[in-house]
Amino acid sequence: MGKCSGRCTLVAFCCLQLVAALERQIFDFLGYQWAPILANFLHIMAVILGIFGTVQYRSRYLILYAAWLVLWVGWNAFIICFYLEVGQLSQLFGFVFACYVSKVFLEEEDSFDFIGGFDSYGYQAPQKTSHLQLQPLYTSG
């Protein structure tokens, strides 16, 4: 019987992660949320880079894979806590986004130019040092 090295074990774990991520991606496509679909896609790409780094002895790819796994665990913990409504996650985000949207609406209301129309560059106020002289557009002649 042969002995499986750490490299072989890592490739096996990566292959299992890839299969699980592909299955999860299929089920996420049945839903209506795009954030998990995008996160699963990034996870699939990171696992493929992990397999490639393991097979080709590329330590940078393995470091990227390890860093991604830390983010991936954090993302999954957040999703679990969000769906189980642990703490005030659902109200905390609703409140933050409501404040942000109201701030954007207030900025849009303040930036509307009533004199020049829809663009704020259409009207230029006369300078205080000179007087504006009116001249006819057409001369009769």
DSSP file (Angstrom, degrees, kcal/mol; ACC not computed):
  #  RESIDUE AA STRUCTURE BP1 BP2  ACC     N-H-->O    O-->H-N    N-H-->O    O-->H-N    TCO  KAPPA ALPHA  PHI   PSI    X-CA   Y-CA   Z-CA
    1    1 A M              0   0    0      0, 0.0     2,-0.2     0, 0.0     0, 0.0   0.000 360.0 360.0 360.0 140.2    0.0    0.0    0.0
    2    2 A G        -     0   0    0      1,-0.0     2,-0.5     0, 0.0     0, 0.0  -0.481 360.0-123.3 -87.1 158.0    1.2    3.5   -0.9
    3    3 A K        -     0   0    0     -2,-0.2     2,-0.5     0, 0.0    -1,-0.0  -0.866  20.0-134.7-102.5 131.8    1.5    6.3    1.5
    4    4 A C        -     0   0    0     -2,-0.5     2,-0.0     4,-0.1     0, 0.0  -0.748  21.2-145.4 -88.9 124.5   -0.4    9.5    0.6
    5    5 A S     >  -     0   0    0     -2,-0.5     4,-2.1     1,-0.1     5,-0.2  -0.204  29.7 -99.2 -79.4 175.5    1.7   12.7    1.1
    6    6 A G  H  > S+     0   0    0      1,-0.2     4,-2.3     2,-0.2     5,-0.1   0.841 124.5  55.6 -63.5 -33.9    0.4   16.0    2.3
    7    7 A R  H  > S+     0   0    0      2,-0.2     4,-2.0     1,-0.2    -1,-0.2   0.920 108.1  46.9 -65.0 -44.7    0.4   17.2   -1.3
    8    8 A C  H  > S+     0   0    0      1,-0.2     4,-2.0     2,-0.2    -2,-0.2   0.886 112.1  50.9 -64.2 -40.1   -1.9   14.3   -2.3
    9    9 A T  H  X S+     0   0    0     -4,-2.1     4,-2.6     2,-0.2    -2,-0.2   0.892 108.7  51.4 -65.2 -40.4   -4.2   14.9    0.6
   10   10 A L  H  X S+     0   0    0     -4,-2.3     4,-2.6     2,-0.2    -2,-0.2   0.900 109.1  50.2 -65.4 -40.1   -4.5   18.6   -0.3
   11   11 A V  H  X S+     0   0    0     -4,-2.0     4,-2.3     2,-0.2    -1,-0.2   0.899 110.9  50.3 -63.2 -39.7   -5.4   17.7   -3.8
   12   12 A A  H  X S+     0   0    0     -4,-2.0     4,-2.1     2,-0.2    -2,-0.2   0.922 111.7  47.1 -65.1 -43.9   -8.0   15.3   -2.5
   13   13 A F  H  X S+     0   0    0     -4,-2.6     4,-2.5     1,-0.2    -2,-0.2   0.908 111.9  51.0 -62.9 -41.3   -9.5   17.9   -0.2
   14   14 A C  H  X S+     0   0    0     -4,-2.6     4,-2.4     1,-0.2    -2,-0.2   0.892 108.9  51.1 -64.1 -38.8   -9.5   20.5   -3.0
   15   15 A C  H  X S+     0   0    0     -4,-2.3     4,-2.2     2,-0.2    -1,-0.2   0.904 110.6  48.7 -65.8 -40.1  -11.4   18.1   -5.3
   16   16 A L  H  X S+     0   0    0     -4,-2.1     4,-2.3     2,-0.2    -2,-0.2   0.900 111.8  49.5 -64.4 -40.4  -14.0   17.4   -2.6
   17   17 A Q  H  X S+     0   0    0     -4,-2.5     4,-2.7     2,-0.2    -2,-0.2   0.890 109.5  52.4 -63.8 -38.7  -14.4   21.2   -2.1
   18   18 A L  H  X S+     0   0    0     -4,-2.4     4,-2.2     2,-0.2    -2,-0.2   0.914 110.2  47.0 -64.7 -43.3  -14.7   21.7   -5.8
   19   19 A V  H  X S+     0   0    0     -4,-2.2     4,-2.1     2,-0.2    -2,-0.2   0.926 114.4  47.3 -64.0 -44.2  -17.5   19.1   -6.1
   20   20 A A  H  X S+     0   0    0     -4,-2.3     4,-2.4     1,-0.2    -2,-0.2   0.892 112.0  50.2 -64.8 -39.4  -19.3   20.6   -3.1
   21   21 A A  H  X S+     0   0    0     -4,-2.7     4,-2.3     2,-0.2    -1,-0.2   0.886 109.6  50.7 -67.5 -37.9  -19.0   24.1   -4.4
   22   22 A L  H  X S+     0   0    0     -4,-2.2     4,-1.9     2,-0.2    -2,-0.2   0.907 111.3  48.4 -66.0 -40.8  -20.4   23.0   -7.8
   23   23 A E  H  X S+     0   0    0     -4,-2.1     4,-1.9     1,-0.2    -2,-0.2   0.921 112.5  48.6 -63.0 -43.1  -23.4   21.4   -6.2
   24   24 A R  H  X S+     0   0    0     -4,-2.4     4,-2.3     1,-0.2    -2,-0.2   0.871 108.5  54.6 -64.3 -36.5  -24.0   24.5   -4.1
   25   25 A Q  H  X S+     0   0    0     -4,-2.3     4,-1.7     2,-0.2    -1,-0.2   0.889 105.5  52.7 -64.7 -39.2  -23.7   26.6   -7.2
   26   26 A I  H  X S+     0   0    0     -4,-1.9     4,-0.6     1,-0.2    -1,-0.2   0.927 112.2  44.7 -62.4 -44.6  -26.4   24.6   -8.9
   27   27 A F  H >< S+     0   0    0     -4,-1.9     3,-0.7     1,-0.2     4,-0.5   0.848 110.2  54.9 -70.2 -32.8  -28.8   25.0   -6.0
   28   28 A D  H >< S+     0   0    0     -4,-2.3     3,-0.9     1,-0.2     5,-0.3   0.821  99.7  60.9 -69.9 -28.8  -28.0   28.8   -5.7
   29   29 A F  H 3< S+     0   0    0     -4,-1.7    -1,-0.2     1,-0.2    -2,-0.2   0.747  97.3  60.3 -67.5 -21.1  -28.9   29.3   -9.3
   30   30 A L  T << S+     0   0    0     -3,-0.7    -1,-0.2    -4,-0.6    -2,-0.2   0.706 101.8  66.7 -75.8 -19.4  -32.4   28.0   -8.4
   31   31 A G  S <  S-     0   0    0     -3,-0.9    -3,-0.0    -4,-0.5     0, 0.0  -0.071  86.3-119.7 -89.2-167.9  -32.7   30.9   -6.0
   32   32 A Y  S    S+     0   0    0     -2,-0.0     2,-0.5     0, 0.0    -3,-0.1   0.309  76.4 100.7-118.9   5.0  -32.9   34.7   -6.5
   33   33 A Q        -     0   0    0     -5,-0.3     4,-0.5     1,-0.1    -2,-0.1  -0.821  45.9-170.3-100.0 131.2  -29.9   35.9   -4.6
   34   34 A W  S  > S+     0   0    0     -2,-0.5     4,-2.3     2,-0.2     5,-0.2   0.669  74.4  73.1 -94.8 -18.4  -26.8   36.8   -6.6
   35   35 A A  H  > S+     0   0    0      1,-0.2     4,-2.6     2,-0.2     5,-0.2   0.930  99.4  45.8 -64.8 -44.7  -24.3   37.3   -3.8
   36   36 A P  H  > S+     0   0    0      0, 0.0     4,-2.6     0, 0.0    -1,-0.2   0.865 111.7  53.4 -65.5 -32.3  -24.0   33.6   -3.0
   37   37 A I  H  > S+     0   0    0     -4,-0.5     4,-2.1     2,-0.2    -2,-0.2   0.929 112.1  44.1 -65.3 -44.4  -23.7   32.8   -6.7
   38   38 A L  H  X S+     0   0    0     -4,-2.3     4,-2.4     2,-0.2    -1,-0.2   0.910 114.0  50.0 -66.4 -41.9  -20.8   35.2   -7.0
   39   39 A A  H  X S+     0   0    0     -4,-2.6     4,-2.2     1,-0.2    -2,-0.2   0.902 110.7  49.9 -64.2 -40.2  -19.2   34.0   -3.8
   40   40 A N  H  X S+     0   0    0     -4,-2.6     4,-2.6     2,-0.2    -1,-0.2   0.894 109.3  52.0 -64.7 -38.8  -19.5   30.4   -5.0
   41   41 A F  H  X S+     0   0    0     -4,-2.1     4,-2.2     2,-0.2    -2,-0.2   0.927 110.5  47.2 -62.7 -44.2  -17.9   31.3   -8.3
   42   42 A L  H  X S+     0   0    0     -4,-2.4     4,-2.3     1,-0.2    -1,-0.2   0.878 111.6  52.1 -64.2 -36.3  -15.0   33.0   -6.5
   43   43 A H  H  X S+     0   0    0     -4,-2.2     4,-2.5     2,-0.2    -2,-0.2   0.914 108.0  50.8 -65.9 -42.1  -14.6   29.9   -4.3
   44   44 A I  H  X S+     0   0    0     -4,-2.6     4,-2.2     1,-0.2    -2,-0.2   0.915 111.2  48.5 -60.9 -42.4  -14.5   27.6   -7.3
   45   45 A M  H  X S+     0   0    0     -4,-2.2     4,-2.2     1,-0.2    -2,-0.2   0.901 111.6  49.5 -65.0 -40.3  -11.8   29.8   -8.9
   46   46 A A  H  X S+     0   0    0     -4,-2.3     4,-2.1     2,-0.2    -2,-0.2   0.879 110.5  50.2 -67.5 -36.7   -9.8   29.8   -5.6
   47   47 A V  H  X S+     0   0    0     -4,-2.5     4,-2.5     2,-0.2    -1,-0.2   0.898 109.6  50.9 -67.8 -39.5  -10.1   26.0   -5.3
   48   48 A I  H  X S+     0   0    0     -4,-2.2     4,-2.6     1,-0.2    -2,-0.2   0.907 110.7  48.9 -63.2 -40.6   -8.9   25.6   -8.8
   49   49 A L  H  X S+     0   0    0     -4,-2.2     4,-2.8     2,-0.2    -2,-0.2   0.869 109.5  53.4 -65.2 -35.2   -5.9   27.8   -8.1
   50   50 A G  H  X S+     0   0    0     -4,-2.1     4,-1.9     2,-0.2    -2,-0.2   0.910 110.4  46.1 -64.5 -42.3   -5.3   25.7   -4.9
   51   51 A I  H  X S+     0   0    0     -4,-2.5     4,-2.5     2,-0.2     5,-0.2   0.932 114.5  47.7 -64.4 -45.2   -5.2   22.5   -7.0
   52   52 A F  H  X S+     0   0    0     -4,-2.6     4,-2.6     1,-0.2    -2,-0.2   0.910 111.9  49.9 -62.9 -42.0   -3.0   24.1   -9.6
   53   53 A G  H  X>S+     0   0    0     -4,-2.8     5,-2.2     1,-0.2     4,-0.5   0.851 111.9  48.6 -65.2 -34.3   -0.6   25.5   -6.9
   54   54 A T  H  <5S+     0   0    0     -4,-1.9     3,-0.5     3,-0.2    -2,-0.2   0.925 115.8  41.9 -70.6 -44.6   -0.4   22.1   -5.3
   55   55 A V  H  <5S+     0   0    0     -4,-2.5    -2,-0.2     1,-0.2    -1,-0.2   0.883 122.0  39.6 -70.9 -38.4    0.3   20.2   -8.5
   56   56 A Q  H  <5S-     0   0    0     -4,-2.6    -1,-0.2    -5,-0.2    -2,-0.2   0.343 108.0-117.9 -95.7   6.1    2.8   22.8   -9.9
   57   57 A Y  T  <5 +     0   0    0     -4,-0.5     2,-0.8    -3,-0.5    -3,-0.2   0.915  56.8 157.6  57.7  46.6    4.5   23.7   -6.5
   58   58 A R     >< -     0   0    0     -5,-2.2     4,-1.4    -6,-0.2    -1,-0.2  -0.883  23.4-173.0-104.1 104.7    3.4   27.3   -6.6
   59   59 A S  H  > S+     0   0    0     -2,-0.8     4,-2.3     1,-0.2     5,-0.2   0.819  81.4  60.1 -70.7 -30.1    3.5   28.6   -3.1
   60   60 A R  H  > S+     0   0    0      1,-0.2     4,-2.3     2,-0.2    -1,-0.2   0.897 105.3  48.7 -64.8 -38.9    1.8   32.0   -4.0
   61   61 A Y  H  > S+     0   0    0      2,-0.2     4,-2.4     1,-0.2    -1,-0.2   0.871 111.2  50.4 -67.0 -35.9   -1.3   30.2   -5.2
   62   62 A L  H  X S+     0   0    0     -4,-1.4     4,-2.5     2,-0.2    -2,-0.2   0.873 109.8  49.8 -69.6 -36.3   -1.4   28.1   -2.1
   63   63 A I  H  X S+     0   0    0     -4,-2.3     4,-2.6     2,-0.2    -2,-0.2   0.910 111.7  48.8 -66.3 -41.7   -1.1   31.3    0.1
   64   64 A L  H  X S+     0   0    0     -4,-2.3     4,-2.5     2,-0.2    -2,-0.2   0.909 111.8  49.8 -61.5 -42.4   -3.9   32.8   -2.0
   65   65 A Y  H  X S+     0   0    0     -4,-2.4     4,-2.0     2,-0.2    -2,-0.2   0.911 111.6  47.8 -62.8 -43.5   -6.0   29.7   -1.5
   66   66 A A  H  X S+     0   0    0     -4,-2.5     4,-1.4     2,-0.2    -2,-0.2   0.904 112.5  48.5 -66.1 -41.5   -5.3   29.7    2.3
   67   67 A A  H  X S+     0   0    0     -4,-2.6     4,-1.8     1,-0.2    -2,-0.2   0.897 110.4  52.1 -65.2 -39.1   -6.2   33.4    2.6
   68   68 A W  H  X S+     0   0    0     -4,-2.5     4,-2.9     1,-0.2    -2,-0.2   0.890 104.2  56.7 -63.9 -38.2   -9.4   32.7    0.6
   69   69 A L  H  X S+     0   0    0     -4,-2.0     4,-2.3     2,-0.2    -1,-0.2   0.864 104.5  52.6 -63.1 -34.4  -10.4   29.9    2.9
   70   70 A V  H  X S+     0   0    0     -4,-1.4     4,-1.9     2,-0.2    -1,-0.2   0.936 113.1  43.7 -64.2 -45.4  -10.2   32.3    5.9
   71   71 A L  H  X S+     0   0    0     -4,-1.8     4,-2.6     1,-0.2    -2,-0.2   0.881 112.0  54.5 -64.4 -37.8  -12.6   34.7    4.0
   72   72 A W  H  X S+     0   0    0     -4,-2.9     4,-2.4     2,-0.2    -2,-0.2   0.891 107.4  48.7 -65.2 -40.9  -14.8   31.8    3.0
   73   73 A V  H  X S+     0   0    0     -4,-2.3     4,-2.3     2,-0.2    -1,-0.2   0.910 112.5  49.2 -65.0 -41.6  -15.2   30.6    6.5
   74   74 A G  H  X S+     0   0    0     -4,-1.9     4,-2.3     2,-0.2    -2,-0.2   0.910 110.9  49.8 -62.6 -42.9  -16.1   34.1    7.6
   75   75 A W  H  X S+     0   0    0     -4,-2.6     4,-2.6     2,-0.2    -2,-0.2   0.925 112.3  47.3 -61.6 -45.9  -18.6   34.5    4.7
   76   76 A N  H  X S+     0   0    0     -4,-2.4     4,-2.4     2,-0.2    -1,-0.2   0.883 111.0  51.1 -66.1 -37.8  -20.3   31.2    5.6
   77   77 A A  H  X S+     0   0    0     -4,-2.3     4,-2.4     2,-0.2    -1,-0.2   0.907 111.3  49.0 -64.4 -40.6  -20.4   32.1    9.3
   78   78 A F  H  X S+     0   0    0     -4,-2.3     4,-2.7     2,-0.2    -2,-0.2   0.930 111.3  48.7 -63.0 -45.5  -22.1   35.4    8.4
   79   79 A I  H  X S+     0   0    0     -4,-2.6     4,-2.6     2,-0.2     5,-0.2   0.907 112.1  49.0 -62.7 -42.1  -24.6   33.7    6.1
   80   80 A I  H  X S+     0   0    0     -4,-2.4     4,-2.0     1,-0.2    -1,-0.2   0.940 114.5  44.6 -62.4 -46.9  -25.5   31.2    8.8
   81   81 A C  H  <>S+     0   0    0     -4,-2.4     5,-2.6     1,-0.2     4,-0.3   0.868 113.3  52.0 -65.9 -35.5  -25.9   33.9   11.4
   82   82 A F  H ><5S+     0   0    0     -4,-2.7     3,-0.7     3,-0.2    -2,-0.2   0.928 112.6  43.3 -66.9 -45.8  -27.9   36.0    9.0
   83   83 A Y  H 3<5S+     0   0    0     -4,-2.6    -2,-0.2     1,-0.2    -1,-0.2   0.821 115.6  48.0 -72.4 -30.3  -30.4   33.3    8.1
   84   84 A L  T 3<5S-     0   0    0     -4,-2.0    -1,-0.2    -5,-0.2    -2,-0.2   0.459 109.3-127.4 -85.4  -0.3  -30.8   32.2   11.7
   85   85 A E  T < 5 -     0   0    0     -3,-0.7     2,-0.4    -4,-0.3    -3,-0.2   0.903  38.4-178.6  53.8  47.7  -31.3   35.8   12.7
   86   86 A V    > < -     0   0    0     -5,-2.6     3,-1.0    -6,-0.1    -1,-0.2  -0.640  57.4 -22.8 -75.0 127.7  -28.6   35.7   15.3
   87   87 A G  T 3  S-     0   0    0     -2,-0.4     3,-0.2     1,-0.2     0, 0.0  -0.433 114.7 -45.4  70.3-142.8  -28.4   39.0   17.1
   88   88 A Q  T 3> S+     0   0    0      1,-0.1     4,-3.6    -2,-0.1    -1,-0.2  -0.148  88.6 129.5-117.3  35.9  -29.6   42.0   15.1
   89   89 A L  H <> S+     0   0    0     -3,-1.0     4,-2.1     1,-0.2     5,-0.2   0.905  74.4  45.7 -62.3 -43.5  -28.0   41.3   11.8
   90   90 A S  H  > S+     0   0    0      1,-0.2     4,-1.5     2,-0.2    -1,-0.2   0.883 121.0  38.4 -71.1 -36.4  -31.2   41.7    9.7
   91   91 A Q  H  > S+     0   0    0      2,-0.2     4,-2.6     1,-0.2     5,-0.2   0.839 112.2  58.8 -78.3 -32.4  -32.3   45.0   11.5
   92   92 A L  H  X S+     0   0    0     -4,-3.6     4,-1.7     1,-0.2    -2,-0.2   0.930 112.0  40.2 -61.2 -42.7  -28.6   46.2   11.7
   93   93 A F  H  X S+     0   0    0     -4,-2.1     4,-2.7     2,-0.2     5,-0.3   0.861 113.3  53.8 -72.5 -38.7  -28.3   46.1    7.8
   94   94 A G  H  X S+     0   0    0     -4,-1.5     4,-2.1    -5,-0.2    -1,-0.2   0.916 111.3  46.4 -61.3 -42.4  -31.8   47.4    7.2
   95   95 A F  H  X S+     0   0    0     -4,-2.6     4,-2.2     2,-0.2    -2,-0.2   0.917 113.1  48.6 -65.7 -43.8  -31.1   50.4    9.4
   96   96 A V  H  X S+     0   0    0     -4,-1.7     4,-2.2    -5,-0.2    -2,-0.2   0.925 114.2  45.0 -64.4 -44.8  -27.7   51.1    7.8
   97   97 A F  H  X S+     0   0    0     -4,-2.7     4,-2.7     2,-0.2     5,-0.2   0.852 110.6  54.4 -69.9 -32.9  -29.0   50.9    4.2
   98   98 A A  H  X S+     0   0    0     -4,-2.1     4,-2.2    -5,-0.3    -1,-0.2   0.911 110.3  47.0 -64.5 -41.2  -32.0   53.1    5.1
   99   99 A C  H  X S+     0   0    0     -4,-2.2     4,-1.9     2,-0.2    -2,-0.2   0.912 113.3  48.9 -64.6 -41.8  -29.7   55.7    6.4
  100  100 A Y  H  X S+     0   0    0     -4,-2.2     4,-2.2     2,-0.2    -2,-0.2   0.930 112.4  46.8 -64.4 -45.6  -27.5   55.5    3.3
  101  101 A V  H  X S+     0   0    0     -4,-2.7     4,-2.5     1,-0.2    -1,-0.2   0.900 111.7  50.8 -66.3 -40.4  -30.4   55.7    0.9
  102  102 A S  H  X S+     0   0    0     -4,-2.2     4,-2.2    -5,-0.2    -1,-0.2   0.870 109.2  52.1 -65.9 -34.1  -31.9   58.7    2.7
  103  103 A K  H  X S+     0   0    0     -4,-1.9     4,-2.1     2,-0.2    -2,-0.2   0.909 110.0  48.5 -65.4 -41.8  -28.5   60.4    2.6
  104  104 A V  H  X S+     0   0    0     -4,-2.2     4,-2.1     2,-0.2    -2,-0.2   0.908 111.1  50.4 -64.5 -41.6  -28.3   59.9   -1.1
  105  105 A F  H  X S+     0   0    0     -4,-2.5     4,-2.1     1,-0.2    -2,-0.2   0.897 110.0  50.2 -63.8 -39.8  -31.8   61.2   -1.6
  106  106 A L  H  X S+     0   0    0     -4,-2.2     4,-2.0     1,-0.2    -1,-0.2   0.892 110.0  50.0 -65.8 -38.7  -31.0   64.3    0.4
  107  107 A E  H  X S+     0   0    0     -4,-2.1     4,-1.3     1,-0.2    -1,-0.2   0.880 110.1  50.8 -66.5 -37.0  -27.9   64.9   -1.6
  108  108 A E  H  < S+     0   0    0     -4,-2.1     4,-0.4     1,-0.2    -2,-0.2   0.885 109.8  49.9 -67.7 -37.9  -29.9   64.6   -4.9
  109  109 A E  H >< S+     0   0    0     -4,-2.1     3,-0.8     1,-0.2    -2,-0.2   0.883 111.4  49.0 -67.2 -37.6  -32.5   67.0   -3.7
  110  110 A D  H 3< S+     0   0    0     -4,-2.0    -1,-0.2     1,-0.2    -2,-0.2   0.760 107.7  54.9 -72.9 -24.5  -29.9   69.6   -2.7
  111  111 A S  T 3< S+     0   0    0     -4,-1.3     2,-0.3    -5,-0.1    -1,-0.2   0.480  77.6 114.5 -91.4  -1.0  -28.0   69.3   -6.0
  112  112 A F    <   -     0   0    0     -3,-0.8     2,-0.7    -4,-0.4     6,-0.1  -0.534  58.8-144.8 -73.0 132.8  -31.0   70.1   -8.2
  113  113 A D     >  -     0   0    0      4,-0.5     4,-0.9    -2,-0.3     6,-0.1  -0.867  16.1-175.8-102.5 108.0  -30.6   73.4  -10.1
  114  114 A F  T  4 S+     0   0    0     -2,-0.7    -1,-0.2     1,-0.2     4,-0.1   0.779  80.2  48.3 -75.3 -26.4  -34.0   75.1  -10.4
  115  115 A I  T  4 S+     0   0    0      1,-0.2    -1,-0.2     2,-0.1     3,-0.1   0.925 117.7  35.0 -81.5 -45.9  -32.7   78.0  -12.5
  116  116 A G  T  4 S-     0   0    0      1,-0.3     3,-0.4     7,-0.1     2,-0.4   0.518 105.9-122.3 -90.7  -4.6  -30.7   76.2  -15.2
  117  117 A G     <  -     0   0    0     -4,-0.9    -4,-0.5     1,-0.2    -1,-0.3  -0.831  67.7 -19.6 102.6-139.7  -32.8   73.1  -15.5
  118  118 A F  S    S+     0   0    0     -2,-0.4     2,-0.4    -6,-0.1    -1,-0.2   0.742 120.8  69.7 -84.5 -23.3  -31.5   69.6  -15.0
  119  119 A D    >   -     0   0    0     -3,-0.4     3,-0.8     1,-0.1     4,-0.2  -0.769  68.8-148.5 -96.8 142.5  -27.8   70.3  -15.4
  120  120 A S  T 3  S+     0   0    0     -2,-0.4     3,-0.2     1,-0.2    -1,-0.1   0.498  94.1  60.8 -86.1  -2.8  -26.0   72.3  -12.7
  121  121 A Y  T 3  S+     0   0    0      1,-0.1    -1,-0.2    -5,-0.1    -3,-0.0   0.361  79.6  86.6-103.0   4.8  -23.6   73.9  -15.3
  122  122 A G  S <  S+     0   0    0     -3,-0.8     2,-0.5     1,-0.1    -1,-0.1   0.791  85.8  52.7 -76.3 -27.8  -26.2   75.6  -17.4
  123  123 A Y        -     0   0    0     -4,-0.2     2,-0.5    -3,-0.2    -7,-0.1  -0.923  61.4-171.3-115.7 131.8  -26.4   78.8  -15.4
  124  124 A Q        -     0   0    0     -2,-0.5     3,-0.1     3,-0.0    -3,-0.0  -0.985  23.7-130.7-120.4 123.7  -23.4   80.9  -14.4
  125  125 A A        -     0   0    0     -2,-0.5     2,-0.0     1,-0.1    -2,-0.0  -0.417  32.1-102.8 -70.0 144.1  -24.0   83.7  -11.9
  126  126 A P        -     0   0    0      0, 0.0     2,-0.1     0, 0.0    -1,-0.1  -0.356  39.0-107.8 -66.8 148.4  -22.6   87.1  -13.0
  127  127 A Q        -     0   0    0      1,-0.1     3,-0.3    -3,-0.1     5,-0.1  -0.434  18.4-128.7 -75.7 153.0  -19.5   88.2  -11.3
  128  128 A K  S    S+     0   0    0      1,-0.2    -1,-0.1    -2,-0.1     0, 0.0   0.750 101.7  59.8 -74.8 -24.8  -19.7   91.0   -8.7
  129  129 A T  S    S+     0   0    0      2,-0.0     2,-0.3     0, 0.0    -1,-0.2   0.771 106.8  43.3 -80.3 -24.8  -16.9   93.1  -10.2
  130  130 A S  S    S-     0   0    0     -3,-0.3     2,-0.3     0, 0.0     0, 0.0  -0.854  77.9-124.6-121.6 157.6  -18.5   93.6  -13.6
  131  131 A H        -     0   0    0     -2,-0.3     2,-0.5    -5,-0.0    -3,-0.1  -0.761  24.8-119.9 -99.1 145.8  -22.0   94.4  -14.7
  132  132 A L        -     0   0    0     -2,-0.3     2,-0.5    -5,-0.1    -1,-0.0  -0.735  27.5-155.6 -85.5 123.9  -23.9   92.3  -17.2
  133  133 A Q        -     0   0    0     -2,-0.5     2,-0.4     2,-0.0    -1,-0.0  -0.868   7.9-138.2-104.8 132.3  -24.8   94.3  -20.3
  134  134 A L        -     0   0    0     -2,-0.5    -2,-0.0     0, 0.0     0, 0.0  -0.724  23.6-178.4 -88.0 134.0  -27.8   93.2  -22.3
  135  135 A Q        -     0   0    0     -2,-0.4     2,-0.1     0, 0.0    -2,-0.0  -0.968  31.0-103.8-130.1 147.4  -27.3   93.4  -26.1
  136  136 A P        -     0   0    0      0, 0.0     3,-0.1     0, 0.0     0, 0.0  -0.381  17.8-143.6 -70.0 148.8  -29.8   92.6  -28.9
  137  137 A L  S    S+     0   0    0      1,-0.2     2,-0.4    -2,-0.1     0, 0.0   0.881  85.5  33.7 -77.5 -40.1  -29.4   89.3  -30.7
  138  138 A Y  S    S-     0   0    0      2,-0.0     2,-0.4     0, 0.0    -1,-0.2  -0.938  70.8-150.8-119.4 139.1  -30.4   90.6  -34.1
  139  139 A T        -     0   0    0     -2,-0.4     2,-0.4    -3,-0.1    -2,-0.0  -0.891  19.4-127.5-106.0 138.3  -29.8   94.0  -35.5
  140  140 A S              0   0    0     -2,-0.4    -2,-0.0     1,-0.1     0, 0.0  -0.661 360.0 360.0 -82.7 136.5  -32.2   95.5  -38.0
  141  141 A G              0   0    0     -2,-0.4    -1,-0.1     0, 0.0    -2,-0.0   0.501 360.0 360.0-158.9 360.0  -30.5   96.6  -41.0
